[in-house]
């Protein structure tokens, strides 16, 4: 296919970038579906369609699918500059799922480019190699350059928000200022995340997680819940900590069970209940009384009460409502 024949597909890629930049997963997916149908019989366009899907999956946090599509795109007949971007996105996705060697292979395809997505990929590789400080420095250099360019507010938001994801809690004001210049709900939600994190607002972070999830950004939602768990723990709110931690882990499983980002790794593994304790906790969450649980499981009321006491002790909670919320979050 001639370069002019690929023009519709490059427009499709731009549609996907715009949609994911605004936080509109459904719009991005619709573009992917539309251009994939147009690519039937047009072999040269397949790599671009793979790149579209790869970027969309990366936004959604579906890391395994993102890596598969982006690897395919980089291996295909992908024109510049999309080859560079697909390789950078592939590297980012590989680090996020803990595959640092694969990320380096992807990053090698980027050469010496200083495109901001390539710089982000290099920063991800640094984080994956246990070097968060130079990673943060690298993305903040991108942010500083973008802040000079009045038309690059979206890049500045992305760079400063990535610094936040890598562990920098000082970016709230700058993210909020830059986000005001960017269309869509994604940038504003990134600003809210930064502000809540800076003031250790666990309830606010819970709300941010819900907003990300409503946008289809499942991995970002998981990270916000992980931050919420830490914030609740610092304020001694054990029940809320457990609910946020369980929600984060549930969201991680939805997008990629192998996700390995700094926020996700900060979550303490949830307390393990025995099989019988899990059964009883589930029945409590279903609204059954202790007597009804005893009848359902054919055990004594005292045995049920003993199990519930041990569940409360393990989870460091005091009330039945806390247990109900926690079990529902886990499921």
N, C-alpha and C positions, 0 to 999 in steps of 0.2 A: 504494500500500500504506500502511496506517495505521502509526503509530509502533509499536503493539503487534505488528503483523504483521512488523516488522523485528526484533523482539526476539530471535528465534533467531539472526539473523545478527550482532547485536551480541555475543551470547554466543560465536559463532564467532570473532569478532575477538579477544575476550578469550582464547580458547583459543590462538590464534596468538601473541598477545603472551606468554602464559605459556610456551608451548613454545620460542619463540625466546629468551626470557629465560633458560631453563634450558640452552640449547644443544642442543635436540632438533629438528633439521630435519625428520626423517621424520614426527614427530608434527604439526608445523606443516603440512607438505604434505598429510597425511591430512585434517586439518581443512579445508584449502582445497578439496580434492577433494569432500569430503562436502557442504560448504555450496554449492559451485558446482552440484552436482547438484540440491540443493534449490531453487536460484534459477531453474530452468527455468520460463519463463513468468511470473516475478515480476520485471518490469523494474526496479522500484525497488530491488531488492536487489543488482543487478549491480554498482553502485558499491562497495558494502561488500565484495563478493567480490573485486573488483579490488584494494581496499585490503588485504585479507588476503593475496592473492598478492604484492602489491607489498612488503609488510613481510617476507614470507617470502623473496622474492628478494633484498631488501636485506641481510637477515641472511646469506644464502648468498654475497653478493658478486656476484650475477648482475645487474650494474648496468643493462645495456640493458633487460632484461626488467622490472626493478624500475621504471625510469623510465616505460616504456610503460604498465604497469598503474596506477601511481600517478597519472600524467597523466590516464588515463582515469577513475580514481576521482574526482579533483578536478573533472573536467569533468562528472561525472554528478550524480545526485541523492543526494549523500552527506550524511547528517545530522551535526549537531554531536554530540560533539566530534571525530568521526572525520574531518571535512573538514580541520580544523586539523592533525591528526596526519598525514594523508595528504600534505598540502602540505609539511609539515616533512620527512617522509621523502623526498619527491620532491626537495626542494632538496638534501638531504644526498647522495642518489644522483647527482644531476646534477654536483655539485662533484667527487665521487669519480671521475667519468669525464671530468672536465675541461671541463664545459659550464657555465661560470660565469654566462653570460647567462640560460640556462634556469633555473639555480638561483635567480637573483634573481626571475624571473617567479613561480616556485613560492613563494618566501619572501614575496612581496607578498601572497599569499593568506592569510598568517598574521596580518596586521595588527599590533597591538601586544601580542599575547599573550606572556605570560612563562612559558608551559608549558616544561618542561625540554627537550622535543623541538624546540620552536621555537628555544630558546636554542642547542641543539646545531646546528641548521640555520644560525643566524646565525654561529656560530663556524666552521662549514665554509666559509661564504661568505668570511669573513675570511681563512682559510687559502688558499682558492682565489684570493684577491686579493693574495697575497704578504704577509699580515700574521699570522704565526703567534703572535707575542707577545700581542696583544690577544685572539686566539682562545683561547689557553690561559687567559688571565685570565678570560675569560667562562665557560668550562666549569668552572673551579675555583670561581668564585662559586656556580655551581649545586651543585657538590659540597659547599661549605661549608654552604649552606642545607639540603641533604639530610642532612648529618651531624648536624644539630640535631634532625631528625625521625627518631626511632628506627625508624620503619616505612618509611623511604625508602633503605635500604641499597643496593638494586639501582640506584637513580638515582645514588647516590654512586659506586658502582663504575663505572657507565657513563660518568659525567662525568670521573672521574679517569683512566679508561682512554683516553678520548678525548684528554685532555691528553697522555698518553703517545704516542698515535698522532700528535699534532701536534708532538712533539719534546721533551716534558718527561720527564726520566728520574728524577725524584725522588719518584714517587708510590707506590712499591712497598709501603711499610709501611702506608699508609692504605688502599690497595686490598685488601691481604690482610686487614686488620682488618674492613673492610666486607664483603668477600666471604664471610667466615665466617658472616655472617647471612643469606646468600642461598642459596636452593635451586638445585641443578643444578651441572653441571660447567663451564659457561661462565664464571661469575664466578671460580671457583678458577683456571681456566686464565689468565684475564686477570691475576690476581695473580702466577702463576708467570712470565708474560711480563714483567711489571714487575720482578720480582726478578732474573731472568736478565739483563735489559737493564741494570739498575743495576750489576751486578757484571761485566758484559762477558763473560757466559758463552755462548759460541757454541754449544757442544754442548747446553746447556740450551735455548737458543732453537730449535735444530733439533728438539728433542723437543716443545717447545711448538707449533711449526708442525705437527708430525704430529698432535698432539692436536686442534688447531683443524680440520685437514683431516678427521679422523675424525668431527667434529661437523657437517661440511658447511659450515663457515664458511671458505670458500675464500679470500676476500680477506684475512681476518685471518691465515690460514695463510701467505699470500704475504708479508704484512708482517712476520711473525715470521721467515720465511726471509731476508728482506731485512736485518732487524736482525742475524740470525745471520751473514750474509755480512760485514757491517761489523765485527762482533765478532771473527770469525776473522781478518780482515785486520789488525786492531789487534794481534793476537797473532802475526802473521807466518805464519799457517796458510793458505798460498795455495791448496792443494788443496781444503781444506774451504770456503774462501771461494768458490771457483768453483762447487763443488757446490751450496752454499746459494743463490748468486746465480742459477744455472741453474734450480734448483727454484722459486725465487720467480717467475722469468719464466714458467716453465711453468704455474704456478698462476694467474698473472695472465691468461694466454691462455685458460685454462679458464673464468674467470668474466667477464672483460671486458678485451679487448686494450687499450682506451683508459684503463684505470684510472690515475688520477693522484692518488696520496696521497703525503704526505711520505716515508713509508718506501719506497714503490715507487720514487720518483724518486731515492732515495739510491743505488740500485744502479748501479754502473758497467756500461755495456753490455758484454756478453761479447765476448771475443776472437773474431774471425772467422777460420775456417779456410778454406783453398781447397777446391774441390770434391773434388780428389783426397785431400787431407788428411782431409776429412770421411768419405770412403769408407773410408779405411784405419782411422781412429779407430773407426768403427762396427764394422768387422770385428774389431778388437782387443777391443771390448766384447762381441762374440759369442763370444770365446774362441779365435779362430784364432791360430796362431803366425805369426811373420814369414814363414816359408817357405810356409805355407799361404796367407797373404795374397798373396804373390808369385805363386803358382800360380793363385789365383783371379783376379787382375787381369792376369795374363800380363805381369808386369814382373819385373825382376831383384830378388834378395834385397837387394842393396846399395841399390837405389832405395827399397825399402820401409823399410829402416833409416834412410835419409836423411830420408824423410818423417816417420818417427816422431821422429827427433831434433828436427826443426823444430817438430813438434807440441808436444813437451815444452818446447821453448824458448819458444814463443808462450804456452803456458798456465802457464809457471813451475812445472812439476811435474817429479818425478824418477823416478817409478815407474809401471810398467804398471798396477798396481792403482788408482793415482790416476786414470789416464785412463779405466779401466773405470767407476769410480764416477761420474766427471764426465759421461761420455757417457750413462750410464743415467739420471742425474738430468735431463739435457737432454731425453731422450726420454720 
